[in-house]
């Protein structure tokens, strides 16, 4: 058994559970420090006390071992209590009185830092920079407190790494010859990178992993990796390539080393993190390098559903990049997605993102684009198109023509977009007051609104000093990442339930205005009753058999183009409080819970039924095959899309059987991109295997499925999600 095979088995079985323990009762709430400093001290307490685990044959070390005392569920799995705030309270009664409540839980997590910062500066370099900035006499108290928090947090991370060095040295004393040598090297590397910048490839990978481990302990989940091939490529130098390949494989397994835990309603570990590969460099040249290909080769060996791999496919990339990726896709690696790099760079630059930053984009969770460490596009708002349509029809159904209905819907969307942006801008203004020491103005707003002012999960009560130092502009301005000090001020807005809204509008056009089978009153009444009775079921059948999105049918696709492009243009009219663009996207994650809260809709969908993932066809409506799906999506104007644009297609595995499967997929993808398509998430599956896996989970443990922006082992999912996945094929 190879090292990778052994570590994979250890990872899946949760070998590190032997060191997991409930975190002892601790608190920093009564310490005589500021809120930010107390948050950093709470993090440091975890770093100082968390049990150390170094597994057999590990080359990259570091794992999270503290968990909440309430672990365990009916299946016998550990349940990991994530939030630092649940472990070590740092908010005190004075804070609660000042802010009006406790918002220590407010952390939206969808961040993509720039890990090259810590690799370039080292931990001591970050601490020195923060200490030097504290001498700036123009700073106000909140700035000083933030910098102190950074120093405390990174002193804690430094101590954690030294503890790993000490543990490796201790284990080496009783180890056999080869293991002793490896443990001594772990000790040397950890001792060095606890202070200095890394020099070798292995040192860089190890420090990157410790930095990531620290951020997910601080933030509890969803801190993404960014462009790891670009970040690590400059450290490859004269490293033996076999050694570097092994290190990459060890890193990927570390990224999954809490896999046996159940932490979300998905019935799985909630890491769900994204690695970005490929594309171009900030200077516009090809970014694919040896490390890129090592990652793809490691994926082929390890085949675990996390991390996700988002591949930027550029005309500058060498052909072997897409060639290798296509091999992975047709073999069932349903955690690889593809992006039209040329188009996304053009679109970001066209929206006002400086070209060198536009070329450097990466991803956070759910396929949302970010500029790692330089921007954070999450998020102004996410209006649900189908919900807006149904709300409009609830109060008005007297439209004489279909054009009149469409125009009224656009007007309603325009008002919603304006209101969402307006509230977002107001919240940014309040946060800016806090960040710049205008505390009287901030707390006046708190008093008026009777709650702390925050937006999209950011709150002054939930600072992130460790993560902040991995964003450009935070230490330079002595400002927490929550207050958006990074250089790119753009934010994103995505539009949800697009497929249901488009299909509903097409069904209304067909049955009410073209064929005059029903009135809007009759259709809305049927939706309210969930199509009850024989007449309702007949109507539902007629509506369901109307033209549907993703079949290369202009009857529907032109409605989609009209409505979706209107929404994207409308949001682009606005700016953030800091002057950034509003970037447009179309996205719908969480199809089961979203559908559960949506009434029946006029395309014939029953109340509570799952919705489609973004622009994926609704289950059972893909009549003309995957090529037609991609043709429909390519009709949308790519220059209007800068953020999220998920087109997921479920392919029968038999389509790609044989020697030409890889070439068939490449032809399909490149044809789609050539027509203007932006993004594709393929799911290559055998529906009969899915059904068998429900009956025999042990026999299909490695079956991976793409859900939306995340992937999972099929057998780990709750039955309702398994059923929804099967329904996509049927």
For each residue, the residues with C-beta under 8 A, 3 or more apart:
1: 5 6 9
2: 5 6
3: 6 7 57 59 246 249 250
4: 7 8 246 249 250 253 301 302
5: 1 2 8 9
6: 1 2 3 9 10 56 57
7: 3 4 10 11 55 57 58 249 250 253
8: 4 5 11 12 253 302 304
9: 1 5 6 12 13
10: 6 7 13 15 55 56
11: 7 8 14 15 253 256 257 259 304
12: 8 9 259 260 304
13: 9 10 260
14: 11 17 78 258 259 260 261
15: 10 11 18 55 56
16: 19 20 53 55 63 65 257
17: 14 20 78 260
18: 15 53
19: 16 51 52 53 63 65
20: 16 17 51 65 66 67 78
21: 51 65 66 67
22: 66 67 68 69 71
23: 26 46 49 66 67 68 69 87 88
24: 49
25:
26: 23 42 45 49 87 88
27: 30 42 88 89 90
28: 31 33 38 39 41 42 45 88 89 90
29: 38 89 90 91 92
30: 27 92
31: 28 37 38 41
32:
33: 28 37 38 41 148
34: 37 38 141 145 148 149
35: 38 39 90 91 95 145 460 461 463
36: 39 40 142 145 146 148 149 463 465 480
37: 31 33 34 40 41 145 148 149 152
38: 28 29 31 33 34 35 41 42 90 91 92
39: 28 35 36 42 43 84 90 104 149 462 463 465
40: 36 37 43 44 148 149 150 152 153 156 465 466
41: 28 31 33 37 38 44 45 90 152
42: 26 27 28 38 39 45 46 84 87 88 89 90
43: 39 40 46 47 84 152 153 156 214 217 218 465 466
44: 40 41 47 48 152 153 155 156 159
45: 26 28 41 42 48 49 88 156
46: 23 42 43 49 50 66 84 87 88 156 217
47: 43 44 50 156 157 159 160 214 217
48: 44 45 156 159 160
49: 23 24 26 45 46 66
50: 46 47 64 65 66 160
51: 19 20 21 65 66
52: 19 65 163 164 167
53: 16 18 19 61 63 65
54: 58 61 164 167 168 171 183 186
55: 7 10 15 16 58 61
56: 6 10 15 179
57: 3 6 7 182
58: 7 54 55 61 186 250
59: 3 182 186 202 246 247 250
60: 202 205 206 209 247 250 251 254
61: 53 54 55 58 164 168 186 190 206
62: 164 206 209 210 213 254
63: 16 19 53 213 254 257 258
64: 50 80 213 216 217 258
65: 16 19 20 21 50 51 52 53
66: 20 21 22 23 46 49 50 51 87
67: 20 21 22 23 71 78 79 80 81 261
68: 22 23 71 79 80 81 86 87
69: 22 23 81
70: 79 81
71: 22 67 68 78 79 80 81
72: 76 77 78 79
73: 76 77 79 262
74:
75: 262
76: 72 73
77: 72 73 260 261 262
78: 14 17 20 67 71 72 260 261 262
79: 67 68 70 71 72 73 261 262 263
80: 64 67 68 71 258 261 263 269
81: 67 68 69 70 71 86 87
82: 86 220 221 263 270
83: 86 87 104 105 107 220
84: 39 42 43 46 87 88 217 218 220
85: 88 89 90 91 104 105 462
86: 68 81 82 83
87: 23 26 42 46 66 68 81 83 84
88: 23 26 27 28 42 45 46 84 85
89: 27 28 29 42 85 104
90: 27 28 29 35 38 39 41 42 85 104
91: 29 35 38 85 95 96 102 104 461
92: 29 30 38 95 96
93: 96 97
94: 97 98
95: 35 91 92 98 99 102 461
96: 91 92 93 99 100 101 102
97: 93 94 100
98: 94 95 443
99: 95 96 102 103 446 452 460 461
100: 96 97 446 447 450 451 452
101: 96 451 452
102: 91 95 96 99 105 461
103: 99 106 452 454 459 461 462
104: 39 83 85 89 90 91 461 462
105: 83 85 102 462
106: 103 454 457 458 459 461 462
107: 83 219 220 457 462 464
108: 378 456 457 458
109: 219 220 221 222 223 365 457
110: 222 364 365 366 368 378 379
111: 215 219 222 223 224 364 370 376 378 467 481
112: 223 224 225 226 274 362 363 364 370 372 373 376
113: 117 215 223 226 372 373 467 470 471
114: 117 226 372 373 374 470 471 472
115: 118 119 208 211 212 225 226 228 231 372 373 470
116: 119 120 231 373
117: 113 114 120 121 126 373 469 470 471 472
118: 115 121 122 123 126 207 208 211 469 470
119: 115 116 122 197 198 204 207 208 231 235
120: 116 117 125 197
121: 117 118 125 126 129 197
122: 118 119 125 126 193 195 196 197 198 207
123: 118 126 127 154 157 158 161 193 194 195 207
124: 127 128 158 195 196
125: 120 121 122 128 129 197
126: 117 118 121 122 123 129 130 150 154 469 475
127: 123 124 130 131 150 151 154 155 158
128: 124 125 131 132
129: 121 125 126 132 133 475
130: 126 127 133 134 147 150 151 154 469 475
131: 127 128 134 135 147 151
132: 128 129 135
133: 129 130 136 139 147 475 476 478
134: 130 131 139 144 147 148 478
135: 131 132
136: 133 139 143 478
137:
138:
139: 133 134 136 143 144 147 478
140: 143 144 436 437
141: 34 144 145 437
142: 36 145 146 434 435 437 439
143: 136 139 140 146 147 437 477 478 479
144: 134 139 140 141 147 148 478
145: 34 35 36 37 141 142 148 149
146: 36 142 143 149 150 463 465 468 478 479 480
147: 130 131 133 134 139 143 144 150 151 475 478
148: 33 34 36 37 40 134 144 145 151 152
149: 34 36 37 39 40 145 146 152 153 463 465 480
150: 40 126 127 130 146 147 153 154 465 466 468 469 475
151: 127 130 131 147 148 154 155
152: 37 40 41 43 44 148 149 155 156 465
153: 40 43 44 149 150 156 157 214 218 465 466 469
154: 123 126 127 130 150 151 157 158 466 469
155: 44 127 151 152 158 159
156: 40 43 44 45 46 47 48 152 153 159 160
157: 47 123 153 154 160 161 210 211 214 466
158: 123 124 127 154 155 161 162 194 195
159: 44 47 48 155 156 162 163
160: 47 48 50 156 157 163 164 210 214
161: 123 157 158 164 165 190 193 194 210
162: 158 159 165 166 190 191 194
163: 52 159 160 166 167
164: 52 54 61 62 160 161 167 168 186 190
165: 161 162 168 169 186 187 188 190 191 194
166: 162 163 169 170 187
167: 52 54 163 164 170 171
168: 54 61 164 165 171 172 183 184 186 187 190
169: 165 166 172 173 183 184 187
170: 166 167 173
171: 54 167 168 174 175 183
172: 168 169 175 179 180 183 184 187
173: 169 170
174: 171
175: 171 172 179 180 183
176: 179 180
177: 180 181
178: 181 182
179: 56 172 175 176 182 183
180: 172 175 176 177 183 184
181: 177 178 184 185
182: 57 59 178 179 185 186
183: 54 168 169 171 172 175 179 180 186 187
184: 168 169 172 180 181 187 188
185: 181 182 188 189
186: 54 58 59 61 164 165 168 182 183 189 190
187: 165 166 168 169 172 183 184 190 191
188: 165 184 185 191 192
189: 185 186 192 193 202 203 206
190: 61 161 162 164 165 168 186 187 193 194 206
191: 162 165 187 188 194
192: 188 189 195 196 198 203
193: 122 123 161 189 190 196 197 198 203 206 207 210
194: 123 158 161 162 165 190 191
195: 122 123 124 158 192
196: 122 124 192 193
197: 119 120 121 122 125 193
198: 119 122 192 193 203 204 206 207 235
199: 203 235
200: 203 204 235 237 239
201: 204 205 232 235 236 237 239 243 244 247
202: 59 60 189 205 206 239 243 247
203: 189 192 193 198 199 200 206 207 235
204: 119 198 200 201 207 208 232 235
205: 60 201 202 208 209 232 235 247 248 250 251
206: 60 61 62 189 190 193 198 202 203 209 210
207: 118 119 122 123 193 198 203 204 210 211
208: 115 118 119 204 205 211 212 228 231 232 251
209: 60 62 205 206 212 213 251 254
210: 62 157 160 161 193 206 207 213 214
211: 115 118 157 207 208 214 215 470
212: 115 208 209 215 216 223 225
213: 62 63 64 209 210 216 217
214: 43 47 153 157 160 210 211 217 218 466
215: 111 113 211 212 218 219 223 466 467 470
216: 64 212 213 219 220 221 222 223 271
217: 43 46 47 64 84 213 214 220
218: 43 84 153 214 215 464 465 466 467
219: 107 109 111 215 216 222 223 464 467
220: 82 83 84 107 109 216 217
221: 82 109 216 263 270 271 272
222: 109 110 111 216 219 270 272 273 364 365
223: 109 111 112 113 212 215 216 219 273 467
224: 111 112 273 274 275 362 363 364 365 370
225: 112 115 212 228 255 273 274 275 276 307
226: 112 113 114 115 231 275 276 362 372 373
227: 230 231 276 277 279 287 360 362 372
228: 115 208 225 231 232 275 276 277 291 295
229: 232 233 277 278 287 288 289 291 292 295
230: 227 233 281 287 289
231: 115 116 119 208 226 227 228 234
232: 201 204 205 208 228 229 235 236 291
233: 229 230 236 289 290 291 292
234: 231
235: 119 198 199 200 201 203 204 205 232 239
236: 201 232 233 239 244 289 290 291
237: 200 201
238:
239: 200 201 202 235 236 243 244
240: 243 244
241: 244 245 290 294
242: 245 246
243: 201 202 239 240 246 247
244: 201 236 239 240 241 247 248 290 291 294
245: 241 242 248 249 294 297 298
246: 3 4 59 242 243 249 250
247: 59 60 201 202 205 243 244 250 251
248: 205 244 245 251 252 291 294 295 297 298
249: 3 4 7 245 246 252 253 298 301 302
250: 3 4 7 58 59 60 205 246 247 253 254
251: 60 205 208 209 247 248 254 255
252: 248 249 255 256 295 298 299 302 304 307
253: 4 7 8 11 249 250 256 257 302 304
254: 60 62 63 209 250 251 257
255: 225 251 252 271 273 306 307
256: 11 252 253 259 269 271 304 306 307
257: 11 16 63 253 254
258: 14 63 64 80 261 263 269 271
259: 11 12 14 256 268 269 304 306
260: 12 13 14 17 77 78 269
261: 14 67 77 78 79 80 258 269
262: 73 75 77 78 79 267 268 269
263: 79 80 82 221 258 268 269 270
264: 267 268 269 270
265: 593 718
266: 270 707 710 712 716 717 718 721
267: 262 264 716 717 718 721
268: 259 262 263 264 712 713 716 717
269: 80 256 258 259 260 261 262 263 264 306
270: 82 221 222 263 264 266
271: 216 221 255 256 258 306 307
272: 221 222 306 308 365 709 710
273: 222 223 224 225 255 306 307 308 365
274: 112 224 225 307 308 309 310 362 363 364 365 367
275: 224 225 226 228 295 307 308 309 310
276: 225 226 227 228 279 310 312 361 362 363 372
277: 227 228 229 288 292 295 296 309 310 311 312
278: 229 287 288 292 311 312 313 314 317 321 341
279: 227 276 287 312 313 314 317 339 341 345 359 361
280: 284 285 286 287 312 314 316 341 345 359
281: 230 284 285 286 287 359 360
282: 356 357 359 360
283: 356 359
284: 280 281 316 355 359
285: 280 281 316
286: 280 281 314 316 317 318
287: 227 229 230 278 279 280 281 292 312 314 316 317
288: 229 277 278 292 293 317 318 321
289: 229 230 233 236 292 293
290: 233 236 241 244 293 294
291: 228 229 232 233 236 244 248 294 295
292: 229 233 277 278 287 288 289 295 296 321
293: 288 289 290 296 297 320 321 324
294: 241 244 245 248 290 291 297 298
295: 228 229 248 252 275 277 291 292 298 299 309
296: 277 292 293 299 300 309 321 324 325 328
297: 245 248 293 294 300 301 324
298: 245 248 249 252 294 295 301 302
299: 252 295 296 302 303 309 328 333 336
300: 296 297 303 327 328 331 333
301: 4 249 297 298
302: 4 8 249 252 253 298 299
303: 299 300 333 702 704
304: 8 11 12 252 253 256 259 704
305: 334 335 704 711 712 713
306: 255 256 259 269 271 272 273 335 710 711
307: 225 252 255 256 271 273 274 275 335
308: 272 273 274 275 335 336 337 709 710 711
309: 274 275 277 295 296 299 335 336 337
310: 274 275 276 277 337 339 362 363 367
311: 277 278 321 322 325 336 337 338 339
312: 276 277 278 279 280 287 339 341 344 361
313: 278 279 317 321 322 338 339 340 341 669 673
314: 278 279 280 286 287 317 341 342
315: 341 342
316: 280 284 285 286 287
317: 278 279 286 287 288 313 314 321 322 341
318: 286 288 321
319: 322 323
320: 293 323 324
321: 278 288 292 293 296 311 313 317 318 324 325
322: 311 313 317 319 325 326 666 669 670
323: 319 320 326 327 662 666
324: 293 296 297 320 321 327 328
325: 296 311 321 322 328 329 336 338
326: 322 323 329 330 662 663 665 666 669
327: 300 323 324 330 331 662
328: 296 299 300 324 325 331 333 336
329: 325 326 333 334 336 665 682 684
330: 326 327 656 661 662 664 665 684
331: 300 327 328 684
332: 653 684 685 703 704
333: 299 300 303 328 329 336 704
334: 305 329 682 683 684 685 704 705 706 711
335: 305 306 307 308 309 704 706 711
336: 299 308 309 311 325 328 329 333 682
337: 308 309 310 311 367 679 680 681 682 706
338: 311 313 325 669 679 680 681 682
339: 279 310 311 312 313 344 678 679
340: 313 343 344 638 673 677 678 679
341: 278 279 280 312 313 314 315 317 344 345
342: 314 315 345 346
343: 340 346 347 638 673 676 678
344: 312 339 340 341 347 348 358 361 369 642 678
345: 279 280 341 342 348 349 355 358 359 361
346: 342 343 349 350 638 639
347: 343 344 350 351 638 639 640 641 642 678
348: 344 345 351 353 357 358 361 369 583 642
349: 345 346 352 353 354 355 358
350: 346 347 639 642
351: 347 348 490 572 581 583 642
352: 349 490 580 581
353: 348 349 357 358 371 375 488 490 581 642
354: 349 357 358 488
355: 284 345 349 358 359
356: 282 283 359 360
357: 282 348 353 354 360 361 371 374 375 487 488
358: 344 345 348 349 353 354 355 361 371
359: 279 280 281 282 283 284 345 355 356
360: 227 281 282 356 357 371 372 374
361: 276 279 312 344 345 348 357 358 369 370 371
362: 112 224 226 227 274 276 310 369 370 371 372
363: 112 224 274 276 310 367 368 369 370
364: 110 111 112 222 224 274 368 370 378
365: 109 110 222 224 272 273 274 368 709 710
366: 110 587 589 644 708 709 710
367: 274 310 337 363 587 644 646 679 681 709
368: 110 363 364 365 377 378 379 492 494 585 587 643 644 709
369: 344 348 361 362 363 377 492 583 585 642 643 644
370: 111 112 224 361 362 363 364 375 376 377 378
371: 353 357 358 360 361 362 374 375 377 488
372: 112 113 114 115 226 227 276 360 362
373: 112 113 114 115 116 117 226 470 471 472 486
374: 114 357 360 371 471 472 473 486 487 488
375: 353 357 370 371 486 487 488 489 490
376: 111 112 370 471 481 484 486 491
377: 368 369 370 371 490 491 492 583 643
378: 108 110 111 364 368 370 456 491 492
379: 110 368 382 456 491 492 493 494
380: 420 421 424 456 491 492 493 571 576 582
381: 417 420 421 424 493
382: 379 493 494 495 496 587
383: 387 388 413 416 417 420 493 495 496 567
384: 387 388 495 496 497 594 598
385: 388 389 413 495 496 497 498 500 501 502 563 567
386: 389 390 496 497 500 501 504 598 601 611
387: 383 384 390 391 497 598
388: 383 384 385 391 392 409 412 413 416 501
389: 385 386 392 393 409 501 504 505 601
390: 386 387 393 394 527 598 599 601
391: 387 388 394 395 412
392: 388 389 395 396 408 409 412
393: 389 390 396 397 520 524 602
394: 390 391 524
395: 391 392
396: 392 393 399 408
397: 393 519 520 521 524
398: 520
399: 396 402 404 405 408 520
400: 404
401: 404 405 513
402: 399 405 406 508 509 512 513
403: 406 407
404: 399 400 401 407 408
405: 399 401 402 408 409 505 508 520
406: 402 403 409 410 505 559 562 563
407: 403 404 410 411
408: 392 396 399 404 405 411 412
409: 388 389 392 405 406 412 413 505 563
410: 406 407 413 414 563 566
411: 407 408 414 415
412: 388 391 392 408 409 415 416
413: 383 385 388 409 410 416 417 563 566 567 570
414: 410 411 417 418 570
415: 411 412 418 419
416: 383 388 412 413 419 420
417: 381 383 413 414 420 421 493 567 570 571 574
418: 414 415 421 422 574
419: 415 416 422 423
420: 380 381 383 416 417 423 424 493
421: 380 381 417 418 424 425 493 571 574 582
422: 418 419 425 426
423: 419 420 426 427 455
424: 380 381 420 421 427 428 455 456 491 576 577
425: 421 422 428 429 576 577
426: 422 423 429 430 577
427: 423 424 430 431 453 454 455
428: 424 425 431 432 455 484 576 577 578
429: 425 426 432 433 577
430: 426 427 433 434 441 442 445 453
431: 427 428 434 435 442 453 454 455 458 460 482 483 484
432: 428 429 435 436 483 577 578
433: 429 430 436 438 439 441 442 445
434: 142 430 431 438 439 442 453 460 483
435: 142 431 432 479 480 483 485
436: 140 432 433
437: 140 141 142 143
438: 433 434 441 442
439: 142 433 434 442 443
440: 443 444
441: 430 433 438 444 445
442: 430 431 433 434 438 439 445 446 453 460
443: 98 439 440 446 447
444: 440 441 447 448
445: 430 433 441 442 448 449 453
446: 99 100 442 443 449 450 451 452 453
447: 100 443 444 450
448: 444 445
449: 445 446 453
450: 100 446 447
451: 100 101 446
452: 99 100 101 103 446 459 460 461
453: 427 430 431 434 442 445 446 449
454: 103 106 427 431 457 458 459 460
455: 423 424 427 428 431 458
456: 108 378 379 380 424
457: 106 107 108 109 454
458: 106 108 431 454 455 462 482 483
459: 103 106 452 454 462 482
460: 35 99 431 434 442 452 454 463 482
461: 35 91 95 99 102 103 104 106 452
462: 39 85 103 104 105 106 107 458 459 482
463: 35 36 39 146 149 460 468 480 482
464: 107 218 219 467 468 480 481 482
465: 36 39 40 43 146 149 150 152 153 218 468 469 480
466: 40 43 150 153 154 157 214 215 218 469 470
467: 111 113 215 218 219 223 464 470 471 481
468: 146 150 463 464 465 471 474 475 479 480 481
469: 117 118 126 130 150 153 154 465 466 474 475
470: 113 114 115 117 118 211 215 373 466 467
471: 113 114 117 373 374 376 467 468 474 481 485 486
472: 114 117 373 374 476 486 487
473: 374 476 477 479 485 486 487
474: 468 469 471 477 478 479 480 481 485 486
475: 126 129 130 133 147 150 468 469 478
476: 133 472 473 485
477: 143 473 474 485
478: 133 134 136 139 143 144 146 147 474 475
479: 143 146 435 468 473 474 483 485
480: 36 146 149 435 463 464 465 468 474 483 485
481: 111 376 464 467 468 471 474 484 485 486
482: 431 458 459 460 462 463 464
483: 431 432 434 435 458 479 480
484: 376 428 431 481 489 578
485: 435 471 473 474 476 477 479 480 481
486: 373 374 375 376 471 472 473 474 481 489
487: 357 374 375 472 473
488: 353 354 357 371 374 375 580
489: 375 484 486 576 578 579 580
490: 351 352 353 375 377 576 580 581 582 583 642
491: 376 377 378 379 380 424 576 580 581 582 583
492: 368 369 377 378 379 380 582 583 584 585 642 643 644
493: 379 380 381 382 383 417 420 421 571 582 583 584 585 643
494: 368 379 382 584 585 586 587 643 644
495: 382 383 384 385 498 564 567 568 584 585 586 587
496: 382 383 384 385 386 587 588 594
497: 384 385 386 387 500 501 588 594 598 611
498: 385 495 501 502 560 564 586 588 614 615
499: 502 503 549 550 588 611 612 614 615 616 617 618
500: 385 386 497 503 504 598 601 603 605 611 612 618
501: 385 386 388 389 497 498 504 505 563
502: 385 498 499 505 506 549 556 559 560 563 564
503: 499 500 506 507 546 548 549 556 601 603 605 618 621
504: 386 389 500 501 507 508 601 602 603
505: 389 405 406 409 501 502 508 509 559 563 602
506: 502 503 509 510 546 547 548 549 555 556 559 603
507: 503 504 510 511 543 546 602 603 604
508: 402 405 504 505 511 512 513 520 523 602
509: 402 505 506 512 513 514 555 559
510: 506 507 513 514 515 546 547 555
511: 507 508 514 515 516 517 518 523 542 543 546
512: 402 508 509 516 517 518 519 520 523
513: 401 402 508 509 510 516
514: 509 510 511
515: 510 511
516: 511 512 513
517: 511 512 542
518: 511 512 522 523 539
519: 397 512 522 523
520: 393 397 398 399 405 508 512 523 524
521: 397 524 525
522: 518 519 525 526 539
523: 508 511 512 518 519 520 526 527 539 543 602
524: 393 394 397 520 521 527 528 602
525: 521 522 528 529
526: 522 523 529 531 536 539 540 600
527: 390 523 524 530 531 599 600 601 602 607
528: 524 525 599 600
529: 525 526 532 533 536
530: 527 536 599 600 606 607
531: 526 527 536 537 539 540 600 604 606
532: 529 536
533: 529 536 537
534: 537 538
535: 538 539
536: 526 529 530 531 532 533 539 540
537: 531 533 534 540 541
538: 534 535 541 542
539: 518 522 523 526 531 535 536 542 543
540: 526 531 536 537 543 544 604 606
541: 537 538 544 545 604
542: 511 517 538 539 545 546 604
543: 507 511 523 539 540 546 602 603 604
544: 540 541 603 604 605
545: 541 542 604
546: 503 506 507 510 511 542 543 603 604
547: 506 510 551 553 555 556
548: 503 506 551 553 556 603 617 618 621 623
549: 499 502 503 506 556 557 560 615 617 618 621 632
550: 499 615 616 617 621 622 628 629 632 633
551: 547 548 556 617 621 622 623 624 628 629 632
552: 557 624 627 628 629 631 632
553: 547 548 556 557 624 628 632
554: 557 558
555: 506 509 510 547 558 559
556: 502 503 506 547 548 549 551 553 559 560 632
557: 549 552 553 554 560 561 632 635
558: 554 555 561 562 635
559: 406 502 505 506 509 555 556 562 563
560: 498 502 549 556 557 563 564 632 635 636
561: 557 558 564 565 635 636 637
562: 406 558 559 565 566
563: 385 406 409 410 413 501 502 505 559 560 566 567
564: 495 498 502 560 561 567 568 586 636
565: 561 562 568 569 636 637 640
566: 410 413 562 563 569 570
567: 383 385 413 417 495 563 564 570 571 584
568: 495 564 565 571 572 584 586 637 640 641
569: 565 566 572 573 584 640
570: 413 414 417 566 567 573
571: 380 417 421 493 567 568 574 582 584
572: 351 568 569 581 582 583 584 640
573: 569 570 582
574: 417 418 421 571 582
575: 579 580 581 582
576: 380 424 425 428 489 490 491 579 580 581 582
577: 424 425 426 428 429 432
578: 428 432 484 489
579: 489 575 576
580: 352 488 489 490 491 575 576
581: 351 352 353 490 491 572 575 576 642
582: 380 421 490 491 492 493 571 572 573 574 575 576
583: 348 351 369 377 490 491 492 493 572 642 643
584: 492 493 494 495 567 568 569 571 572 640 641 642 643
585: 368 369 492 493 494 495 641 642 643 644 645
586: 494 495 498 564 568 614 615 641 644 645 646
587: 366 367 368 382 494 495 496 614 643 644 645 646
588: 496 497 498 499 591 594 611 612 613 614 646 708
589: 366 594 613 614 708 709 710
590: 593 594 708
591: 588 594 595 610 611 612 613 708 724
592: 595 596 610 720 721 724
593: 265 590 596 597
594: 384 496 497 588 589 590 591 597 598 610 611
595: 591 592 598 605 608 609 610 611
596: 592 593 608
597: 593 594
598: 384 386 387 390 497 500 594 595 601 607 608 611
599: 390 527 528 530 607
600: 526 527 528 530 531 605 606 607
601: 386 389 390 500 503 504 527 598 604 605
602: 393 504 505 507 508 523 524 527 543
603: 500 503 504 506 507 543 544 546 548 618
604: 507 531 540 541 542 543 544 545 546 601
605: 500 503 544 595 600 601 609 611 618
606: 530 531 540 600 609
607: 527 530 598 599 600
608: 595 596 598
609: 595 605 606
610: 591 592 594 595 619 724 727
611: 386 497 499 500 588 591 594 595 598 605 618
612: 499 500 588 591 615 616 617 618 619
613: 588 589 591 616 646 648 707 708
614: 498 499 586 587 588 589 644 645 646 647 648 708
615: 498 499 549 550 586 612 632 633 645 646 647
616: 499 550 612 613 629 646 647 648 649 728
617: 499 548 549 550 551 612 621 622 629
618: 499 500 503 548 549 603 605 611 612 621
619: 610 612 724 727 728 730
620: 727 730
621: 503 548 549 550 551 617 618
622: 550 551 617 625 626 628 629
623: 548 551 628
624: 551 552 553 627 628
625: 622 628 629
626: 622 629 630 649 651 655 668
627: 552 624 630 631 668 671
628: 550 551 552 553 622 623 624 625 631 632
629: 550 551 552 616 617 622 625 626 632 633 647 649
630: 626 627 633 634 647 649 668 671 672 675 677 680
631: 552 627 628 634 635 672 675
632: 549 550 551 552 553 556 557 560 615 628 629 635
633: 550 615 629 630 636 645 647 672 677 678
634: 630 631 672 675 676 677
635: 557 558 560 561 631 632 676
636: 560 561 564 565 633 640 641 676
637: 561 565 568 640 641 676
638: 340 343 346 347 641 676 677 678
639: 346 347 350
640: 347 565 568 569 572 584 636 637
641: 347 568 584 585 586 636 637 638 644 645 678
642: 344 347 348 350 351 353 369 490 492 581 583 584 585
643: 368 369 377 492 493 494 583 584 585 587
644: 366 367 368 369 492 494 585 586 587 614 641
645: 585 586 587 614 615 633 641 678 679
646: 367 586 587 588 613 614 615 616 679 681 708 709
647: 614 615 616 629 630 633 677 678 679 680 681
648: 613 614 616 680 681 682 683 706 708
649: 616 626 629 630 680 681 682 683
650: 683 685 728 729
651: 626 655 656 682 683 684 685
652: 655 685 686 687 729
653: 332 656 657 684 685 686 689
654: 657 686
655: 626 651 652 661 664 684
656: 330 651 653 661 662 664 665 684
657: 653 654 661
658: 661
659:
660: 663 664
661: 330 655 656 657 658 664 665
662: 323 326 327 330 656 665 666
663: 326 660 666 667
664: 330 655 656 660 661 667 668
665: 326 329 330 656 661 662 668 669 682
666: 322 323 326 662 663 669 670
667: 663 664 670 671
668: 626 627 630 664 665 671 672
669: 313 322 326 338 665 666 672 673 680
670: 322 666 667 673 674
671: 627 630 667 668 674 675
672: 630 631 633 634 668 669 675 677 680
673: 313 340 343 669 670 676 677
674: 670 671
675: 630 631 634 671 672
676: 343 634 635 636 637 638 673
677: 340 630 633 634 638 647 672 673 680
678: 339 340 343 344 347 633 638 641 645 647
679: 337 338 339 340 367 645 646 647
680: 337 338 630 647 648 649 669 672 677
681: 337 338 367 646 647 648 649 706 709
682: 329 334 336 337 338 648 649 651 665 706
683: 334 648 649 650 651 705 706 728
684: 329 330 331 332 334 651 653 655 656
685: 332 334 650 651 652 653 689 690 705 729
686: 652 653 654 689 690
687: 652 690 691 726 729 730
688: 691 692
689: 653 685 686 692 693 700 703
690: 685 686 687 693 694 703 705 714 722 725 726 729
691: 687 688 694 695 726
692: 688 689 695 696 699 700
693: 689 690 696 697 699 700 703 714 715 722
694: 690 691 697 719 722
695: 691 692
696: 692 693 699 700
697: 693 694 700 701 715
698: 701
699: 692 693 696
700: 689 692 693 696 697 703 714 715
701: 697 698 713 715
702: 303 713
703: 332 689 690 693 700 713 714 715
704: 303 304 305 332 333 334 335 711 712 713 714
705: 334 683 685 690 711 712 713 714 717 725
706: 334 335 337 648 681 682 683 710 711
707: 266 613 710 711 712 717 721 725
708: 366 588 589 590 591 613 614 646 648
709: 272 308 365 366 367 368 589 646 681
710: 266 272 306 308 365 366 589 706 707
711: 305 306 308 334 335 704 705 706 707
712: 266 268 305 704 705 707 716 717
713: 268 305 701 702 703 704 705 716 717
714: 690 693 700 703 704 705 717 722 725
715: 693 697 700 701 703
716: 266 267 268 712 713
717: 266 267 268 705 707 712 713 714 721 722 725
718: 265 266 267 721 722
719: 694 722 723
720: 592 723 724
721: 266 267 592 707 717 718 724 725
722: 690 693 694 714 717 718 719 725 726
723: 719 720 726 727
724: 591 592 610 619 720 721 727 728
725: 690 705 707 714 717 721 722 728 729
726: 687 690 691 722 723 729 730
727: 610 619 620 723 724 730
728: 616 619 650 683 724 725
729: 650 652 685 687 690 725 726
730: 619 620 687 726 727
